[in-house]
């Protein structure tokens, strides 16, 4: 019974906003974060730069210590303002998802209840939860009223007919509908999957590579490939790029936008150490429902898209993260289809790989393709790594 009460509390609408309780709270948090960001920005703007750089306080031909501290304070406030603004945008986006779901789902909830009641299923509560990529999950508290227990797969099939989209029971969902009220979750079926392969080589034998990479599914319906190349090579570069990868994974799972993620990581690198430290960041974020890909690059090498009979290149013109207080990553969006591949490489591979080789390369398993690319790059330097080298290949396949 406690489970039912909890579900009822979640779906209770807010008459003023139509956000529902969870969405309304997220909207409030967004407004708070935005207010903090504006506050930091105003305080930074209030520092008169002309007064902080007084010539009387400065040594001949230089800048005074107080002026340097004032400039550092200004830069820190600007970075904090951007961080809070990124949080505000994330909370706002999620709250709007709840708002749209509540506005659109009232009649649909009634329709779902009515349709399932015809199948001897009583639905006590049903909510539509946004999960990103304009997709949603169906959460319901329900039971059968007559007859024997029914498989949850059968109910998913009925929901698919009602919704006009394919739904399946979520992982961990109970497999049987019984006579007692219970909690069930259904999610839409992904259209594509990614098959990946990766290889890398260190510049110095016995030393860790300064490159790091990751392939994750931050949320249902998305897959992300990341490469980061730390400054130089060896253990220190490895630790720097590993920290970037770890932060990127956390922000992706939390639902941040690409620009906000990179800005926040850039702030962390700038404030984290007195010594100059920078890393490249290369992200390919794939929508597994429609095949669209967002390529986000900061100081990263180019990326190849291998189509059936031609090759496309995604280039970068931005600086690595950690170099300047403000970084503007290169953001490119493309649409991929079944059988097409994304080829991500680090700087150590770029000089020894051509688009012609990628075009003529045999289209096989991603792991084999990655190995062939690395071998071609090594061949260009007499089979000795000129730098840390990483190749990450991902092929989009229709499920």
C-alpha positions in Angstrom: 0.0 0.0 0.0 2.9 2.4 0.7 4.0 1.9 -2.9 0.6 3.0 -4.2 0.5 6.1 -2.0 4.0 7.1 -3.3 2.8 6.8 -6.9 -0.3 8.9 -6.1 1.8 11.6 -4.6 4.1 11.7 -7.7 1.3 12.3 -10.2 -0.7 14.8 -8.3 -0.9 17.8 -10.7 0.0 21.4 -9.8 -2.9 23.6 -11.1 -0.8 26.7 -11.6 2.1 25.2 -13.5 1.0 21.8 -14.8 4.5 20.5 -13.9 3.6 18.0 -11.3 5.4 18.0 -7.9 8.7 16.7 -9.2 8.8 19.0 -12.2 7.7 22.0 -10.2 10.5 21.5 -7.7 13.0 21.2 -10.5 11.7 24.4 -12.0 12.2 26.1 -8.6 15.8 24.8 -8.4 16.5 26.1 -11.9 15.3 29.6 -10.9 17.5 29.4 -7.8 20.6 28.3 -9.8 20.0 31.0 -12.4 19.7 33.7 -9.6 23.0 32.6 -8.1 24.6 32.8 -11.6 23.3 36.3 -12.2 24.5 37.3 -8.7 28.0 36.1 -9.4 28.0 37.8 -12.8 26.8 41.1 -11.4 29.4 41.1 -8.7 32.1 40.4 -11.3 30.9 43.2 -13.5 30.8 45.5 -10.5 34.6 45.3 -10.1 35.9 48.4 -12.0 38.8 47.0 -14.0 40.3 50.5 -14.3 40.5 50.9 -10.5 42.0 47.5 -9.9 44.9 48.3 -12.2 46.1 51.4 -10.5 49.5 52.5 -11.8 50.4 53.9 -8.4 50.2 50.5 -6.8 52.1 48.7 -9.5 55.9 48.4 -9.9 57.4 50.1 -12.9 56.3 48.4 -16.1 54.1 45.8 -14.2 50.8 45.2 -12.4 50.3 45.4 -8.7 49.6 42.4 -6.6 46.2 43.7 -5.6 45.3 44.1 -9.3 46.3 40.5 -10.0 44.2 39.2 -7.1 41.3 41.4 -8.3 41.6 39.9 -11.8 41.7 36.4 -10.4 38.6 37.1 -8.3 36.8 38.3 -11.4 37.7 35.2 -13.4 36.6 32.9 -10.6 33.3 34.7 -10.3 32.8 34.4 -14.1 33.5 30.6 -13.9 31.2 30.1 -11.0 28.5 32.0 -12.8 28.8 29.7 -15.8 28.7 26.6 -13.6 25.5 27.7 -11.9 24.0 28.7 -15.3 24.8 25.2 -16.6 23.0 23.7 -13.6 20.0 26.0 -14.2 19.7 25.0 -17.8 19.8 21.3 -16.9 17.1 21.6 -14.2 15.0 23.8 -16.6 15.2 21.2 -19.4 14.1 18.4 -17.1 11.3 20.4 -15.6 10.0 21.3 -19.0 9.9 17.6 -19.8 7.7 17.0 -16.8 5.5 19.9 -17.8 5.0 18.6 -21.3 4.3 15.2 -20.0 1.7 16.3 -17.6 -0.1 18.6 -20.1 -0.2 15.9 -22.8 -0.9 12.9 -20.7 -4.1 13.6 -18.8 -6.4 12.4 -21.6 -3.9 9.7 -22.5 -3.9 8.4 -18.9 -7.6 8.1 -19.0 -7.5 6.4 -22.4 -4.8 3.9 -21.2 -6.9 3.1 -18.1 -10.0 2.6 -20.1 -8.3 0.4 -22.7 -6.6 -1.8 -20.2 -9.8 -2.2 -18.1 -11.3 -3.8 -21.2 -8.6 -6.4 -20.8 -9.5 -7.0 -17.1 -6.6 -4.9 -15.8 -7.3 -2.2 -13.3 -4.8 0.7 -13.4 -4.8 2.7 -10.2 -2.1 5.2 -11.3 -0.2 5.7 -14.5 2.5 8.4 -15.2 4.6 9.2 -18.2 8.2 10.0 -17.2 10.5 11.8 -19.7 13.8 10.1 -20.1 15.6 12.2 -22.7 15.7 12.2 -26.5 12.0 13.1 -26.5 11.2 9.6 -25.1 9.3 8.5 -22.1 8.7 5.6 -19.7 5.3 4.4 -18.5 5.1 3.9 -14.8 1.9 2.3 -13.5 0.4 0.7 -10.4 -2.0 -2.0 -11.5 -3.4 -5.5 -11.1 -5.6 -7.9 -13.0 -9.2 -8.2 -11.9 -10.3 -11.5 -13.3 -8.8 -14.7 -14.6 -5.2 -16.1 -14.2 -2.1 -14.1 -13.9 -0.7 -12.6 -17.1 2.8 -12.0 -18.4 4.1 -8.4 -18.2 5.1 -8.9 -21.9 1.4 -9.2 -22.8 0.7 -5.9 -21.1 3.6 -4.3 -22.9 2.1 -5.4 -26.2 -1.3 -3.9 -25.3 0.4 -0.6 -24.3 2.3 -0.6 -27.6 -1.0 -0.9 -29.4 -2.6 1.9 -27.4 0.5 4.3 -27.7 1.4 3.5 -31.3 5.0 2.9 -30.2 6.8 -0.2 -29.1 7.2 -0.7 -25.3 8.8 -3.5 -23.4 9.1 -4.2 -19.6 12.1 -2.3 -18.1 14.9 -4.2 -16.6 14.0 -5.4 -13.0 10.3 -5.1 -13.7 8.1 -7.9 -12.4 7.4 -10.5 -15.1 3.9 -11.3 -14.1 0.7 -9.2 -13.5 -1.1 -10.6 -10.4 -4.2 -10.0 -8.3 -2.5 -7.6 -6.0 -1.5 -4.0 -6.9 2.2 -3.7 -7.9 4.5 -1.3 -9.6 5.5 -1.8 -13.2 7.7 0.2 -15.6 7.7 0.0 -19.4 10.1 1.7 -21.8 10.3 2.3 -25.5 12.5 0.1 -27.6 15.7 1.5 -29.0 16.0 1.4 -32.8 19.8 1.1 -33.0 22.7 -0.3 -31.1 26.4 0.5 -31.2 29.1 -2.1 -31.7 32.5 -0.7 -30.7 36.2 -1.6 -31.0 39.2 0.2 -29.6 43.0 -0.1 -29.7 45.9 2.1 -28.4 49.6 2.3 -28.2 51.9 4.2 -25.8 54.6 6.4 -27.0 57.0 5.0 -24.4 57.2 1.3 -23.7 56.4 0.5 -20.1 54.7 3.9 -19.5 51.0 4.4 -19.4 49.4 6.2 -22.4 48.4 9.8 -21.9 45.3 9.0 -23.9 42.1 7.7 -22.2 38.8 6.7 -23.7 35.4 5.5 -22.6 32.3 4.0 -24.1 29.1 4.3 -22.0 25.3 4.4 -22.1 24.6 7.5 -19.9 20.9 6.9 -20.1 18.4 4.8 -22.0 18.5 5.6 -25.7 21.9 7.2 -25.7 25.5 6.0 -26.2 28.6 8.1 -25.7 32.2 7.6 -26.9 34.9 9.9 -25.4 38.6 10.3 -26.0 40.8 12.6 -23.9 44.5 13.3 -24.6 46.5 14.6 -21.7 49.3 17.1 -22.0 52.5 15.2 -23.0 52.7 11.5 -22.3 53.3 9.2 -19.3 51.7 8.9 -15.9 50.9 12.6 -15.4 49.2 12.9 -18.8 47.3 9.7 -18.1 46.0 11.0 -14.8 44.9 14.3 -16.3 43.0 12.7 -19.2 41.5 10.0 -16.8 40.1 12.8 -14.6 38.5 14.5 -17.7 36.9 11.2 -18.7 35.6 10.6 -15.2 34.0 14.0 -15.0 32.5 13.7 -18.5 30.9 10.4 -17.6 29.4 11.9 -14.4 28.0 15.0 -16.3 26.6 12.8 -19.1 24.7 10.6 -16.6 23.4 13.7 -14.9 21.9 15.0 -18.1 24.0 18.1 -18.8 24.2 19.7 -22.2 27.4 19.4 -24.2 28.4 23.0 -23.9 27.7 23.1 -20.2 29.7 19.9 -19.5 32.8 21.2 -21.3 32.6 24.6 -19.6 32.3 23.0 -16.2 35.3 20.6 -16.8 37.3 23.5 -18.1 36.6 25.4 -14.8 37.7 22.3 -12.8 41.0 22.0 -14.7 41.7 25.8 -14.3 41.0 25.8 -10.6 42.4 22.4 -9.7 46.1 23.1 -9.9 48.6 26.0 -10.0 50.6 24.4 -12.8 49.2 24.8 -16.3 47.4 21.6 -17.3 45.3 20.9 -20.3 43.7 18.0 -22.1 41.8 17.5 -25.4 38.2 16.3 -25.2 36.4 14.5 -28.0 32.8 13.4 -27.6 30.4 11.5 -29.9 26.9 11.3 -28.3 24.6 9.0 -30.3 20.8 9.0 -30.1 19.9 5.3 -30.4 16.3 6.0 -31.4 16.9 8.1 -34.6 20.7 7.8 -35.3 21.5 11.5 -34.8 25.0 12.1 -33.4 26.3 15.2 -31.6 30.1 15.7 -32.0 31.6 18.0 -29.4 35.4 18.8 -29.6 37.8 20.9 -27.6 41.3 20.7 -29.0 40.6 17.2 -30.3 41.7 15.5 -33.5 39.3 15.1 -36.4 36.7 12.3 -36.6 35.8 10.3 -39.6 32.3 9.1 -40.5 32.5 6.1 -42.9 29.4 6.0 -45.1 28.8 3.2 -47.6 30.9 4.7 -50.4 32.3 8.0 -49.1 34.0 9.5 -46.0 33.0 12.6 -44.1 35.4 14.5 -41.7 34.4 16.3 -38.5 37.1 18.8 -37.8 38.0 20.9 -34.7 39.0 24.6 -34.4 38.8 25.0 -30.6 41.5 25.0 -28.0 42.0 22.2 -25.4 40.2 22.5 -22.1 42.2 24.0 -19.2 44.1 26.6 -21.3 41.7 29.6 -21.0 38.9 30.6 -18.7 36.4 30.5 -21.5 36.3 27.6 -24.0 33.9 27.4 -26.9 33.8 23.8 -28.1 33.1 22.9 -31.7 29.6 21.3 -31.8 28.5 19.4 -35.0 25.3 17.3 -35.4 24.9 14.6 -38.1 22.5 11.8 -38.9 23.8 8.3 -39.3 22.1 5.2 -40.7 22.5 1.4 -40.3 26.0 0.1 -41.1 27.7 3.5 -40.9 30.7 3.9 -38.6 32.2 6.6 -36.4 36.1 6.6 -36.3 37.6 8.7 -33.5 41.4 9.1 -33.2 43.8 10.9 -31.0 46.5 13.3 -32.2 49.1 10.6 -32.5 47.2 8.9 -35.3 46.1 12.0 -37.3 49.3 12.7 -39.2 49.6 9.1 -40.5 46.0 8.5 -41.6 44.2 9.7 -44.7 40.6 9.9 -45.7 41.4 7.8 -48.7 42.7 5.0 -46.5 39.5 5.1 -44.4 37.3 5.1 -47.6 39.1 2.1 -49.1 39.4 0.2 -45.8 37.4 -3.0 -45.6 34.1 -2.5 -43.7 34.2 -5.2 -41.1 34.0 -5.6 -37.4 34.8 -2.4 -35.4 37.6 -4.1 -33.6 39.2 -5.2 -36.8 38.8 -1.8 -38.3 40.4 -0.1 -35.3 43.4 -2.5 -35.6 43.8 -1.8 -39.3 43.8 2.0 -38.7 46.4 1.7 -35.9 48.6 -0.5 -38.0 48.4 2.0 -40.9 49.4 4.9 -38.5 52.3 2.9 -37.1 53.5 2.0 -40.6 53.8 5.7 -41.3 56.5 6.1 -38.6 58.4 2.9 -39.2 56.2 1.0 -36.7 57.2 3.2 -33.8 54.6 5.4 -32.0 55.4 9.0 -32.5 53.0 9.9 -29.8 50.3 8.1 -27.7 47.9 6.7 -30.1 44.2 5.7 -29.7 41.6 4.5 -32.2 37.9 4.1 -31.3 35.5 2.7 -33.9 31.7 2.5 -33.4 29.3 1.0 -36.0 25.6 1.8 -35.9 23.4 -1.3 -36.3 19.6 -1.5 -36.5 18.1 -3.8 -33.9 
